[in-house]
Amino acid sequence: MAWKQYLESTGTEEMVTNEMEKDIEAPRIIADRFQKIGSSPNLKSADLQEVVLRAIHSHAATYLSSGRAHPPHHHWTKLSS
């Protein structure tokens, strides 16, 4: 029986076993990423304008949540075609 299952069977707090699961999963994620190095990328078609605007809006939201007063004054709502 694995340690996580053993602890669950003995009534250990769920928070402890959940954290243990995260610790177990982290090396799997890293190994998966390393395994993908050198493999063919999975490319998707995308609207460049949408991607850029999403990145700008995401950056602005991150900037505002950082506690700074105002984001840089870029009022881009639509890129010219």
N, C-alpha and C positions, 0 to 999 in steps of 0.2 A: 504494500500500500504506500502511495506517495505521501510526503509530509503534509501537503495541503489537505488531502482527503482525510488523513489521520486527524489533523487539527479540527476539521469540520465535524468529524464523527465524535470528537470529545467535547464539543460545545464551545469551542473557541469563538470569540466575537467575530461576526461577519466582516467587520472592517479590517481585521487582521488578515483574514484569508483573502479578502479582495485585494489588499495591498500586495500580498504574496503572489497573487495571480498576475498583477501588473509586473512584478519583478521577474516572474517566470516568462512572461510574454515579451519583455523588452529584448532579450537576446535573440528570440525568434525573428522579431521585426528587423533587427540589425543584420542577421544572417540572410534574410530574404533580400534586403537591399543590396548586400554585397554579391549575392548570387545573380542579381540583375545586371551587374556591371559587365559591359561588353555585349550584352544582348541587344537585339533590335528594339528601338523605341516604339512605343504604341502612340502613333501620331493621330491627332484628330483635327478635322477642319473646324475653324472657328472664325467668327467675325472679328477682325482685328480691332475695329472701333469699339465693340462691346468689351473686349478683353482689356483694352487700355482704359476705358471709362470705369470699369469695375475696379481696376488697380488704383486709379486715382481716388475713387470714392472710398476704397478700403484704406488707403494711406491717410486720407483726411479723417476718417473715423478713428484710426489709431492715433493720429496726431492730437485730435480733440480729447480722447480718453486719457492721454498722457498728462493732462493737467495744464497744458499750454493754453494761452488765451484764445488764439485764433490760428487757423491753418494758413499757409501761404495763400496769397490772394490770386488764386487761379480759378477763374469762373468758367471752366470748360463744361459745357453741357452737351455740346455736339461738335465733333471734329468736322472740318470742311471736307467735302468729297473730292 
